[in-house]
Amino acid sequence: MSGVKENMDKLIFIASAIAVGTVIPLQTAFNSRVGQLTSPLWAACVSFWGGTLAITAIVIARGGIKQHIENMSILPIYYFSGGLLGVLFVTTASFVTPRIGVATMLMSGLVGQLMMSTFLDHVGAFSGRVIPISPWRVVGIIFVFIGVLLIEQGRRV
């Protein structure tokens, strides 16, 4: 019975990931428009200001700030680069999206995400579970890349 529950849990997690994935095109489109009216860097600022205000309110409301700060003190410094990587993504997406469209931008970004995440899984990076690269995973990435080509070709029809 635990196998059935594990599969159901996995389906719920996958459905949750798909659902939350639907907000990324909205964020990309909003940031793109702000970038068109101002600049891609300003769009990144606006995006991160909004996110910072929201998450700060949530963290304060949940409490336990002292314990979280203490736990963060043991993290290697490179763990704090996540925000910098977010700036790179948001700024690039704000610049690229008006030129290639939301779908092509996000599908192209997804190919990059899959390539990097497959590598990180393979080496078990950052205390993650090791999931070796397999032919199936490589073929999956290739199919997503083919999807980029099809979406881009569809723009030209």
C-alpha positions in Angstrom: 0.0 0.0 0.0 2.9 2.4 0.7 3.8 2.2 -3.1 0.3 3.5 -4.0 0.6 6.3 -1.5 4.1 7.2 -2.7 2.8 7.3 -6.3 -0.2 9.5 -5.3 2.1 11.8 -3.4 4.4 12.1 -6.4 1.3 12.9 -8.6 0.2 15.6 -6.2 3.7 17.1 -6.2 3.9 17.0 -10.1 0.4 18.6 -10.3 1.5 21.3 -7.8 4.7 21.9 -9.9 2.6 22.2 -13.1 0.1 24.5 -11.4 2.8 26.8 -10.0 4.5 26.8 -13.3 1.5 28.6 -14.8 2.6 31.8 -12.9 6.0 31.9 -14.6 4.6 33.1 -18.0 2.6 35.8 -16.2 5.7 36.9 -14.3 7.7 36.9 -17.5 5.1 38.9 -19.4 4.8 41.4 -16.5 8.5 41.8 -16.2 8.9 42.1 -20.0 6.4 45.0 -20.1 8.1 46.8 -17.3 11.4 46.3 -19.1 9.9 47.8 -22.3 8.7 50.8 -20.4 11.8 51.3 -18.4 14.8 48.8 -18.8 15.3 45.1 -18.2 17.4 45.9 -15.0 14.6 48.1 -13.7 12.1 45.3 -14.4 14.3 43.0 -12.3 14.3 45.6 -9.5 10.5 45.9 -9.6 10.1 42.1 -9.6 12.4 41.6 -6.7 11.0 44.4 -4.7 7.5 42.9 -4.9 8.9 39.5 -4.0 11.0 40.8 -1.1 8.0 42.6 0.4 5.8 39.6 0.1 8.2 37.0 1.5 9.3 39.3 4.3 5.7 39.7 5.4 5.2 35.9 5.3 8.4 35.2 7.2 7.6 37.7 9.9 4.1 36.4 10.2 5.3 32.8 10.6 7.9 33.6 13.3 11.1 31.8 14.2 13.3 34.4 12.6 16.1 34.0 15.2 16.4 30.2 14.5 16.4 30.7 10.7 19.1 33.3 11.0 21.2 31.0 13.2 20.8 28.2 10.7 21.8 30.4 7.8 25.1 31.3 9.5 26.4 27.8 8.7 25.7 28.0 5.0 28.6 28.3 2.5 28.7 31.8 1.0 27.8 30.5 -2.5 24.3 29.5 -1.3 23.5 33.2 -1.2 24.0 33.6 -4.9 20.5 32.3 -5.6 19.2 35.9 -5.7 22.0 36.9 -8.1 21.0 34.1 -10.4 17.4 35.2 -10.2 18.5 38.7 -11.2 20.3 37.2 -14.2 17.2 35.2 -15.2 14.7 38.0 -14.8 16.8 40.6 -16.5 17.6 38.4 -19.4 14.0 37.3 -19.7 12.8 40.9 -19.6 15.2 41.7 -22.5 14.6 38.6 -24.6 10.8 38.1 -24.2 9.7 41.1 -26.3 11.9 39.8 -29.1 11.0 36.1 -29.2 7.8 35.9 -27.2 6.9 34.4 -23.8 6.5 30.8 -25.1 9.8 30.6 -26.9 11.6 32.4 -24.0 10.3 30.0 -21.4 10.7 26.8 -23.5 14.3 27.8 -24.3 14.9 28.6 -20.7 13.4 25.2 -19.8 15.9 23.4 -22.0 18.7 25.1 -20.1 17.0 24.3 -16.8 16.7 20.6 -17.7 20.3 20.4 -18.9 21.6 21.9 -15.6 19.2 20.1 -13.4 20.0 16.8 -15.0 23.7 17.4 -14.4 23.0 18.5 -10.8 20.9 15.3 -10.2 23.7 13.2 -11.8 26.3 14.5 -9.3 24.0 14.7 -6.4 24.8 18.4 -6.0 23.9 20.3 -2.8 23.1 17.2 -0.8 20.6 16.1 -3.4 19.7 12.6 -4.3 21.9 11.1 -7.1 19.9 10.4 -10.2 22.2 9.2 -13.0 22.0 10.7 -16.5 20.2 8.1 -18.6 19.3 7.9 -22.3 15.7 8.5 -21.4 16.6 11.8 -19.7 18.7 12.9 -22.6 15.9 12.0 -25.0 13.4 14.0 -22.9 15.6 17.1 -23.1 15.9 16.6 -26.8 12.1 16.4 -27.1 11.8 19.7 -25.2 14.4 21.3 -27.5 12.4 20.0 -30.5 9.4 21.7 -28.8 11.3 25.0 -28.9 11.8 24.6 -32.6 8.2 23.7 -33.2 6.9 26.7 -31.1 9.3 29.0 -33.0 8.3 27.6 -36.3 4.6 28.1 -35.4 5.3 31.8 -35.0 6.3 32.0 -38.6 3.2 30.3 -40.0 
